[in-house]
């Protein structure tokens, strides 16, 4: 239960931050990936959505995204355990709490998550879904939980925002 609550809180925080950032940058044009290593192999291209960007990335770039997610989760869990007013005295208990937090949000092999995200971005309808939210959907897919209905509602909500 705590895992789901933490995952939902993280996904909502990232989604709201992404939405706020998107509102600030509505005047900006899509950025060219011509300077990115993966774009050099594919030729110059301008992409305008998350699915195209994910598809244009190399495996190393996708791994770096997952490494960034891991770092963010590590920071959230560290703050959850050590950022309270009363600092933990028992370091073994604190470490256990940290590991429970971390494993609750990042419980699967990064390669499985990367594969799930890649397969979900193969559906062009999912191209509008930001990486961080697709990461949450990939966790559900890897776990074997139903995610399709959530994905449909998410696409509808994101389409309304445009």
N, C-alpha and C positions, 0 to 999 in steps of 0.2 A: 504494500500500500504506500509506504514511504517512497519507494522507488518511482512509482507512477506519479506521485505528487511532485517529486523533485524533477522528473522528466517533463511533466506538463509545465511546471513553473519555468524551467529553463527554456522550453520551446516557446512559451508565451513571451518571455522576456526578450528572446532573440527575435521573435516575429514582430513584436511591437517596436523594437529598436530598428529593425529593418524597414518597417512601414514608415516610421518617422524619418529615417534617412532617405527613403524613396521620395517622400513628399518634398524634402529640401532640394532634391536633385532632379526635379521633373524637367528642368530646362536643359539638362545635359543630354548630349547625343550618346549613342552607344559607343563604347570605347573599342578601339581597334586592338586586335590581339597580334598585330604584325610584329611586335617586339617580343612576344612571348616565345619560348623555345618550341612549344608544340605548334604554334602558328607558322613558324618558319618552315616546318615540314609540310604543312597543309597549304601553304601559300597565303598571301594577304587576304584577310577576311574580316568583316565587321559583323559581330554577333550582337543580337539584341535581347537575348533571354538566357536564363540559367541553364536550360537543357542544352542549347547550342554551345554555351561556354564549357559545360561539363564534358560534352562530347569532344570538344577541341583540346581538352587538357590531356597531358601525358599521364601515365600511371604515377610517375613521381610527383606531379602537381596534385593529383588526387590524394596521394599519400600525405602530402604536405597539408592539405585541407583537413584530413583526419587527424593529423598531428596537432593542428591548431585547435580542433574540437577537443582533443584530449587535454591540451594545455588549459583551455577554458574550463573544462570540467574539473580539472585538478585545482584550479584557482577557486572555483565555486565550493568545492568540498573542503578545501583548506580553510576558507573563510567560514564555512558552516561549523567546522569543528573548533577552530582557534580564534574566530572573530567575535566570539561572545564576550559579554562583560566579565563573566567568571571564566577564567582560563582553566582548561583541564589540567589537573595535577598529575593524574595517572597517565603517563605517556603511552602505555600499552593499550589502555582503553581508548585514548584519543586516536591512536593509530588504527585500532579496530573500527572506530566510528568513521574515520577517513576512508578506509578500504571498503566499508559497507556502502558509503556514499558513492565512491568512485565506481565500484562494481555495479551499483544499482543504475548508473547512468551510462556506463561504457562496458557492458558485460560481454560483448562479442568480439570476435577477431576482426580487426580493421579490414582485412581483405574481404570478409563476408559483407560488411557494411558497404564497402566500395562497390562490390559487385551488385548488391541490391540497388544502390543509388543509380548505377549505370543502367541496369535493366529498367528501372522505373522512368529514367529520362529517355529511354527509347520510345516511349509513348509521347508523341509531340504535344498532347494535351497537358502534360506535366511540365512543359518547358517554363511556365510562369512561376513555378514553385521555387522559392529561394533554397539555397543549399542547406542552411541550418534546419529548415522545416523538413526538407526531404531527408535529411539525416535522421530525424525522429521517425519518419515514415519507414525508413530503411530498418531502423531498430525493430519496429513492429513486424516488418516482413521477415527479418532474420529470425525473430523469436517465434514466428508462426502465428502471431495474433492477426485477427482480421484488420485490415487497414484500408481496403478498397472504398468503403463508404466514406471514411474520413477524407480520403484523397479526393473523391468526387465533390464533397462539400467544400473542401479547401480550394479546389479549382474554381468553384462557383464564387466563393467569397473574394478570391483574388481577382477574378474577372470583373466583379462589380466595382472594385477599387480603381480600375483603369479608367 
